[in-house]
């Protein structure tokens, strides 16, 4: 059975329950563009599953309905260099066709952004993974571009910037999201169910899903999706018992979704850990250095933190005793 569109992880909903105040704050930050005026940079931060990406896409979609702005959304976990980000932005905004990665210099791509017929709202998702620490400054100086930076930790992102750029960043709104409460997750799921006119879900099931997801809306939607599809395949209703059956497949589905977003260094580290089952951090560092001799230790640690955060691997211990484990490894 195909997955209902309303339960797709990347689906931008028609409503965002319990985000009214943050949506107003974000819309206010974008208001100048409705009068053809430049807007300040915007930051959205918060934990995984708090709705950062959905919030940004929702607000930009509403702006697009009201104005003629160009919009682009770039996942910086997958696309991290300056030229690659600018290329992807232009392609996503339909301002150019895709070409080979080295076909255009970054300066030429920036010029194309400036020459756009309307202002460009550029959402940089997973912004903490941008390789070029000066890109924010470059975008601030590029006429007609309003950046929206989406990240997990605002202060850590700002700390990577020079003082002048960090100060400029702080002139714009910072929208900080918290994890959803249990009843808020239930409302989000009910909104999706109503939008898709889905049936066969028993009373109390959404509360069980919300408890299981622990405030992570993406995980909750994934659980509901797996339970709904499995229920249809069995010709059964979606019950708390069925939710328990599909929790692991739902988590695996999210892992696959996240792995598909990873670039080569992240994937390489994951493959090394999966092949080993369990490996000491220093042994992993030696193996990785053979493939990426120019990568700094802090970059490798950042890659590993991403893999841990998104449930692609596990971490055990600290300091010199740190070990990394594949998901299937037994401790």
Secondary structure, DSSP 8 states (H G I E B T S, - for coil): ----GGG-TT---S--TT-HHHHHHHHHHHHHHHTT-----EEEE--TTSSHHHHHHHHHHHHHHHS--EEEEEETTT--SHHHHHHHHHHHTTSS----TTSS-HHHHHHHHHT-SS-EEEEEETGGG-S-TTHHHHHHTSTTEEEEEEES-HHHHHHTS-HHHHHHHTTS-EEE-----HHHHHHHHHHHHHHHT---B-TTHHHHHHHHHTT-HHHHHHHHHHHHHHHHHHT--B-HHHHHHHHHHHHHHHHHHHHHH--HHHHHHHHHHHHHSEEEHHHHHHHHHHH-TT--HHHHHHHHHHHHHTTSEEEES-GGG-EEEETT---
